[in-house]
């Protein structure tokens, strides 16, 4: 026979909201990660969060030090068949082409307009930078944001025929919410453009603009035609928030070392190293794309989101690796976002 | 005779904490700015905050858009007789001199070691950059933070014989707290070094590292002697968060336009222009140093914190100007911080 101390039960009940747990209809604490199957990844996350939030425990981390950083492409939303921001740039080239008749005969623009991936690839990094400059510069920051917002509202992903902002990972949305309920401040630390991501990060991920760290171009203060100040985007790269740039970006924008870091590719290797090299409890996690049916399967040889060295180091250093196919019940949210 | 509806009174009482008001012993709402004398500056602040936080009002600003930016030197803490960070650099030169015998005969170091302000001034901006490089680079970010913390714990201001972190403005501390209680996110946007300010901003101002925007030097990821990654500070300027750099820094680090901005010098002019040029309610405020007795009196001809063009524009554009002598009951906090 089990004896129940009713007063202790009531006290435990009363404490539940303070512990950041939702309460399910049956009286037990709700699963904070319902789209995650039980398994080592989910267990590692939940046990870590419980350890760092248990006051008096050896692994307790005070709320103001609870910093969690997330890569974006391939970690919070999909990145195939091409980075979504690159899809935006290609669509912008097509939209701007009537104002640039010279693009019909100039690479890399000709390749974009003719849909010639081989010629586009042949233009290399220089071609890529030209496309970025033509679509991300020569306008004010406000004009750029409006262009991104328009594109997100109308463009659809070629495979799933859904807006790109619906191709975010439902299990990661739950993880973001769970961490925030547990007192974490959640940041994006991505190789993607900071001004691109800020347009949707708050609405889609609940991450405000000031918690988005990304790559950026030079911006200059000018006086607009109405005499008011404007910020003009120039076609010059200022900061690449990828690979060794991620710890630098974390230091520059956040100013303290994360307790948890989440990535999916070799571009996240140094962020994970930097995070887990800190003293005290640290969690590094890699999303491994293993589900060709519901999403994509790729790692060591992929042209985007290549995961090779970081996969080896995850193994060597005990980082958590999410097996998308087995660990995630659902991939994308059902309801429109 | 005044009739009092007791139920309405009770309801008003119950709502008070939700409105971010402390409750004083006599039953009325406590003054959120007790160190401010009544007058146009205090009235402008309180009326603005009430307007933007009144739901349903024409000037209502939702909480996630309530961004307030503060300059640091001369706005949150004093900046005379020299910028406090420069005092730190001079003290570091003296502390490091035994390891640099060559400094005895090399300017600008010789001038620092001999206490020769004329020779120091003659070394110009190049000399200043050499002093900054010698004291702010060639070490890891963690080592630098430890050096700053040590200095703040021991150094004392020449005039007031108090630690520098006690020379913060009590009325501004109250203003920071009042804004945060009113749902504002408070940021520092300063020409000072970001890694210098982050050491004390949370303890002294309640502003966490990720809400401090400042000037910075280049930082590079390296592998430390124990095989762990470290961030090395290099002697190269990366970003100057002053003058036209302030709107650029706000865009880069915060990603949205402030609703309120606070400064004290021409270095804050563009931040105030950028802030007040936004649509909807905006408040620009300048702290005018008018109190030679309790602090300092300086403006158009000062070698630090020169306030000339911004004072003219404050007048033209209706920015609030704080007259330190008349608007502030106390300048510095009484209790050690």
Interface residues (C-beta under 8 A of the other chain):
Chain A: X64 X67 X141 X185 X187 X194 X195 X198 X202 X208 X209 X210 X211 X212 X216 X219 X220 X221 X228 X229 X231 X244 X247 X248 X251 X252 X253 X254 X255 X256 X270 X273 X274 X277
Chain B: X64 X67 X141 X185 X187 X194 X195 X198 X202 X208 X209 X210 X211 X212 X216 X219 X220 X221 X228 X229 X231 X244 X247 X248 X251 X252 X253 X254 X255 X256 X270 X273 X274 X277
